[in-house]
Amino acid sequence: VVNAAVQEDVDVLGVSLLSGAHMTIIPRILQGLKDAGAEDIIVVAGGLMPDEDADELKRLGVAEILGQDTPPPAIVKSLHRLVAERGRQ
């Protein structure tokens, strides 16, 4: 995932997990982006997760948590806002 994001020069990387492995997988992705010098990539996460896990992921660097019930227009609005806040790269 990290290699593809870096190779494709993405602005945003969205990770949606329903497996409950978010506290294992997402920190590994964040570390991989850091190791690749790609910390400017905005990471958003979605799926099923307890509030305390969502808080921890945001503390680790996830820009936004979009729960499983987030309507598509709200997702698009959040992504537009995050990219605008970061500015052009």
N, CA and C atoms as an extended XYZ file, in Angstrom:
267
Properties=species:S:1:pos:R:3:atomname:S:1:resname:S:1:resid:I:1 pbc="F F F"
N         0.831       -1.186        0.000 N   VAL     1
C         0.000        0.000        0.000 CA  VAL     1
C         0.877        1.252        0.000 C   VAL     1
N         1.871        1.254        0.848 N   VAL     2
C         2.760        2.415        0.928 CA  VAL     2
C         3.508        2.596       -0.385 C   VAL     2
N         4.075        1.518       -0.916 N   ASN     3
C         4.808        1.620       -2.183 CA  ASN     3
C         3.922        2.151       -3.296 C   ASN     3
N         2.706        1.650       -3.396 N   ALA     4
C         1.785        2.114       -4.438 CA  ALA     4
C         1.448        3.585       -4.248 C   ALA     4
N         1.202        3.995       -3.020 N   ALA     5
C         0.867        5.398       -2.748 CA  ALA     5
C         2.012        6.317       -3.139 C   ALA     5
N         3.226        5.917       -2.814 N   VAL     6
C         4.398        6.728       -3.144 CA  VAL     6
C         4.617        6.751       -4.656 C   VAL     6
N         4.558        5.590       -5.298 N   GLN     7
C         4.774        5.504       -6.742 CA  GLN     7
C         3.755        6.315       -7.527 C   GLN     7
N         2.525        6.327       -7.063 N   GLU     8
C         1.456        7.027       -7.767 CA  GLU     8
C         1.341        8.488       -7.342 C   GLU     8
N         2.168        8.901       -6.385 N   ASP     9
C         2.190       10.288       -5.917 CA  ASP     9
C         0.802       10.767       -5.486 C   ASP     9
N         0.155        9.958       -4.648 N   VAL    10
C        -1.198       10.277       -4.211 CA  VAL    10
C        -1.195       11.426       -3.214 C   VAL    10
N        -2.298       12.115       -3.144 N   ASP    11
C        -2.488       13.168       -2.145 CA  ASP    11
C        -3.110       12.610       -0.871 C   ASP    11
N        -3.994       11.625       -1.045 N   VAL    12
C        -4.743       11.060        0.079 CA  VAL    12
C        -4.716        9.543       -0.032 C   VAL    12
N        -4.512        8.900        1.099 N   LEU    13
C        -4.581        7.444        1.180 CA  LEU    13
C        -5.702        7.091        2.138 C   LEU    13
N        -6.714        6.404        1.631 N   GLY    14
C        -7.833        5.973        2.460 CA  GLY    14
C        -7.712        4.502        2.784 C   GLY    14
N        -7.868        4.177        4.057 N   VAL    15
C        -7.782        2.795        4.512 CA  VAL    15
C        -9.073        2.470        5.238 C   VAL    15
N        -9.804        1.489        4.721 N   SER    16
C       -11.052        1.078        5.354 CA  SER    16
C       -10.924       -0.376        5.772 C   SER    16
N       -11.123       -0.629        7.054 N   LEU    17
C       -10.985       -1.978        7.591 CA  LEU    17
C       -12.221       -2.358        8.399 C   LEU    17
N       -12.706       -3.539        8.135 N   LEU    18
C       -13.818       -4.063        8.919 CA  LEU    18
C       -13.375       -5.264        9.750 C   LEU    18
N       -12.080       -5.596        9.669 N   SER    19
C       -11.558       -6.794       10.320 CA  SER    19
C       -11.216       -6.594       11.787 C   SER    19
N       -11.124       -5.331       12.215 N   GLY    20
C       -10.693       -5.063       13.577 CA  GLY    20
C        -9.182       -4.972       13.707 C   GLY    20
N        -8.467       -5.018       12.591 N   ALA    21
C        -7.001       -4.982       12.616 CA  ALA    21
C        -6.445       -3.574       12.442 C   ALA    21
N        -7.281       -2.577       12.596 N   HIS    22
C        -6.867       -1.194       12.340 CA  HIS    22
C        -5.714       -0.733       13.233 C   HIS    22
N        -5.639       -1.201       14.460 N   MET    23
C        -4.574       -0.771       15.367 CA  MET    23
C        -3.244       -1.467       15.067 C   MET    23
N        -3.268       -2.449       14.201 N   THR    24
C        -2.040       -3.098       13.733 CA  THR    24
C        -1.643       -2.559       12.368 C   THR    24
N        -2.589       -2.529       11.452 N   ILE    25
C        -2.293       -2.190       10.057 CA  ILE    25
C        -2.026       -0.699        9.856 C   ILE    25
N        -2.875        0.150       10.396 N   ILE    26
C        -2.737        1.589       10.127 CA  ILE    26
C        -1.436        2.158       10.705 C   ILE    26
N        -1.044        1.825       11.932 N   PRO    27
C         0.262        2.316       12.397 CA  PRO    27
C         1.423        1.842       11.509 C   PRO    27
N         1.334        0.633       10.963 N   ARG    28
C         2.377        0.150       10.049 CA  ARG    28
C         2.401        0.972        8.771 C   ARG    28
N         1.235        1.337        8.266 N   ILE    29
C         1.167        2.183        7.078 CA  ILE    29
C         1.767        3.551        7.377 C   ILE    29
N         1.393        4.140        8.502 N   LEU    30
C         1.935        5.448        8.875 CA  LEU    30
C         3.454        5.400        9.004 C   LEU    30
N         3.977        4.340        9.594 N   GLN    31
C         5.428        4.198        9.729 CA  GLN    31
C         6.073        4.011        8.358 C   GLN    31
N         5.431        3.240        7.502 N   GLY    32
C         5.953        3.040        6.157 CA  GLY    32
C         6.018        4.329        5.373 C   GLY    32
N         5.000        5.170        5.513 N   LEU    33
C         5.012        6.470        4.845 CA  LEU    33
C         6.137        7.336        5.395 C   LEU    33
N         6.315        7.297        6.694 N   LYS    34
C         7.402        8.073        7.314 CA  LYS    34
C         8.754        7.590        6.795 C   LYS    34
N         8.949        6.281        6.772 N   ASP    35
C        10.206        5.711        6.303 CA  ASP    35
C        10.477        6.057        4.840 C   ASP    35
N         9.403        6.194        4.053 N   ALA    36
C         9.532        6.509        2.629 CA  ALA    36
C         9.647        8.003        2.379 C   ALA    36
N         9.611        8.802        3.447 N   GLY    37
C         9.667       10.255        3.287 CA  GLY    37
C         8.402       10.815        2.669 C   GLY    37
N         7.292       10.144        2.912 N   ALA    38
C         6.016       10.524        2.303 CA  ALA    38
C         4.981       10.913        3.354 C   ALA    38
N         5.437       11.592        4.399 N   GLU    39
C         4.520       11.991        5.461 CA  GLU    39
C         3.545       13.071        5.020 C   GLU    39
N         3.746       13.631        3.820 N   ASP    40
C         2.823       14.632        3.314 CA  ASP    40
C         1.548       14.000        2.763 C   ASP    40
N         1.530       12.682        2.603 N   ILE    41
C         0.314       12.005        2.149 CA  ILE    41
C        -0.691       12.005        3.292 C   ILE    41
N        -1.863       12.497        3.018 N   ILE    42
C        -2.942       12.550        4.016 CA  ILE    42
C        -3.526       11.146        4.158 C   ILE    42
N        -3.613       10.658        5.373 N   VAL    43
C        -4.180        9.330        5.630 CA  VAL    43
C        -5.526        9.500        6.322 C   VAL    43
N        -6.534        8.864        5.740 N   VAL    44
C        -7.854        8.808        6.368 CA  VAL    44
C        -8.183        7.337        6.600 C   VAL    44
N        -8.954        7.083        7.630 N   ALA    45
C        -9.306        5.711        7.974 CA  ALA    45
C       -10.801        5.583        8.153 C   ALA    45
N       -11.294        4.421        7.843 N   GLY    46
C       -12.714        4.152        8.012 CA  GLY    46
C       -12.936        2.716        8.428 C   GLY    46
N       -14.166        2.425        8.724 N   GLY    47
C       -14.525        1.070        9.120 CA  GLY    47
C       -15.084        1.047       10.527 C   GLY    47
N       -14.978       -0.118       11.121 N   LEU    48
C       -15.478       -0.324       12.483 CA  LEU    48
C       -14.336       -0.159       13.470 C   LEU    48
N       -14.487        0.778       14.385 N   MET    49
C       -13.476        0.930       15.429 CA  MET    49
C       -14.060        1.677       16.622 C   MET    49
N       -13.631        1.287       17.804 N   PRO    50
C       -14.078        1.994       19.006 CA  PRO    50
C       -13.542        3.422       19.022 C   PRO    50
N       -14.232        4.290       19.713 N   ASP    51
C       -13.825        5.696       19.798 CA  ASP    51
C       -12.406        5.856       20.319 C   ASP    51
N       -12.016        5.058       21.312 N   GLU    52
C       -10.671        5.199       21.869 CA  GLU    52
C        -9.595        4.819       20.839 C   GLU    52
N        -9.895        3.861       19.972 N   ASP    53
C        -8.950        3.522       18.901 CA  ASP    53
C        -8.882        4.646       17.874 C   ASP    53
N       -10.025        5.224       17.550 N   ALA    54
C       -10.057        6.343       16.610 CA  ALA    54
C        -9.234        7.507       17.155 C   ALA    54
N        -9.380        7.790       18.425 N   ASP    55
C        -8.594        8.869       19.051 CA  ASP    55
C        -7.103        8.577       18.963 C   ASP    55
N        -6.713        7.338       19.221 N   GLU    56
C        -5.303        6.967       19.168 CA  GLU    56
C        -4.758        7.066       17.737 C   GLU    56
N        -5.540        6.636       16.763 N   LEU    57
C        -5.096        6.728       15.370 CA  LEU    57
C        -4.914        8.183       14.948 C   LEU    57
N        -5.791        9.044       15.400 N   LYS    58
C        -5.624       10.470       15.092 CA  LYS    58
C        -4.363       11.014       15.767 C   LYS    58
N        -4.091       10.569       16.972 N   ARG    59
C        -2.881       10.990       17.665 CA  ARG    59
C        -1.637       10.528       16.899 C   ARG    59
N        -1.724        9.366       16.264 N   LEU    60
C        -0.603        8.822       15.505 CA  LEU    60
C        -0.410        9.502       14.155 C   LEU    60
N        -1.438       10.223       13.699 N   GLY    61
C        -1.272       10.937       12.435 CA  GLY    61
C        -2.359       10.749       11.408 C   GLY    61
N        -3.372        9.957       11.701 N   VAL    62
C        -4.495        9.826       10.770 CA  VAL    62
C        -5.253       11.147       10.782 C   VAL    62
N        -5.487       11.694        9.606 N   ALA    63
C        -6.101       13.023        9.508 CA  ALA    63
C        -7.585       13.015        9.834 C   ALA    63
N        -8.268       11.938        9.477 N   GLU    64
C        -9.722       11.897        9.674 CA  GLU    64
C       -10.157       10.449        9.822 C   GLU    64
N       -11.116       10.231       10.709 N   ILE    65
C       -11.743        8.922       10.864 CA  ILE    65
C       -13.155        9.046       10.303 C   ILE    65
N       -13.461        8.221        9.331 N   LEU    66
C       -14.773        8.236        8.683 CA  LEU    66
C       -15.443        6.898        8.985 C   LEU    66
N       -16.406        6.925        9.876 N   GLY    67
C       -17.066        5.697       10.295 CA  GLY    67
C       -17.858        5.041        9.188 C   GLY    67
N       -18.252        3.822        9.438 N   GLN    68
C       -18.940        3.028        8.431 CA  GLN    68
C       -20.263        3.649        7.980 C   GLN    68
N       -20.841        4.492        8.782 N   ASP    69
C       -22.119        5.107        8.419 CA  ASP    69
C       -21.956        6.506        7.831 C   ASP    69
N       -20.736        6.912        7.538 N   THR    70
C       -20.514        8.243        6.976 CA  THR    70
C       -21.061        8.278        5.556 C   THR    70
N       -21.978        9.197        5.261 N   PRO    71
C       -22.543        9.276        3.907 CA  PRO    71
C       -21.473        9.695        2.892 C   PRO    71
N       -21.538        9.160        1.694 N   PRO    72
C       -20.548        9.506        0.659 CA  PRO    72
C       -20.336       11.008        0.467 C   PRO    72
N       -21.385       11.844        0.446 N   PRO    73
C       -21.121       13.278        0.286 CA  PRO    73
C       -20.278       13.857        1.424 C   PRO    73
N       -20.440       13.332        2.630 N   ALA    74
C       -19.645       13.806        3.765 CA  ALA    74
C       -18.188       13.372        3.622 C   ALA    74
N       -17.963       12.196        3.055 N   ILE    75
C       -16.596       11.728        2.813 CA  ILE    75
C       -15.914       12.656        1.817 C   ILE    75
N       -16.594       12.948        0.725 N   VAL    76
C       -16.032       13.831       -0.302 CA  VAL    76
C       -15.731       15.204        0.287 C   VAL    76
N       -16.650       15.734        1.067 N   LYS    77
C       -16.450       17.042        1.688 CA  LYS    77
C       -15.225       17.025        2.611 C   LYS    77
N       -15.075       15.955        3.393 N   SER    78
C       -13.926       15.838        4.287 CA  SER    78
C       -12.618       15.796        3.507 C   SER    78
N       -12.591       15.037        2.427 N   LEU    79
C       -11.371       14.936        1.624 CA  LEU    79
C       -11.016       16.262        0.983 C   LEU    79
N       -12.005       16.962        0.462 N   HIS    80
C       -11.759       18.292       -0.117 CA  HIS    80
C       -11.191       19.238        0.940 C   HIS    80
N       -11.769       19.207        2.143 N   ARG    81
C       -11.310       20.069        3.226 CA  ARG    81
C        -9.879       19.750        3.616 C   ARG    81
N        -9.562       18.482        3.760 N   LEU    82
C        -8.215       18.078        4.178 CA  LEU    82
C        -7.162       18.506        3.157 C   LEU    82
N        -7.465       18.326        1.882 N   VAL    83
C        -6.506       18.709        0.842 CA  VAL    83
C        -6.360       20.230        0.821 C   VAL    83
N        -7.471       20.944        0.961 N   ALA    84
C        -7.409       22.420        0.962 CA  ALA    84
C        -6.608       22.917        2.161 C   ALA    84
N        -6.794       22.307        3.327 N   GLU    85
C        -6.069       22.717        4.531 CA  GLU    85
C        -4.574       22.470        4.384 C   GLU    85
N        -4.214       21.376        3.752 N   ARG    86
C        -2.800       21.045        3.577 CA  ARG    86
C        -2.161       21.975        2.547 C   ARG    86
N        -2.927       22.388        1.562 N   GLY    87
C        -2.383       23.216        0.492 CA  GLY    87
C        -1.770       22.356       -0.589 C   GLY    87
N        -1.437       23.005       -1.690 N   ARG    88
C        -0.849       22.287       -2.828 CA  ARG    88
C         0.540       21.795       -2.497 C   ARG    88
N         0.852       20.621       -2.956 N   GLN    89
C         2.189       20.021       -2.759 CA  GLN    89
C         2.914       19.945       -4.085 C   GLN    89
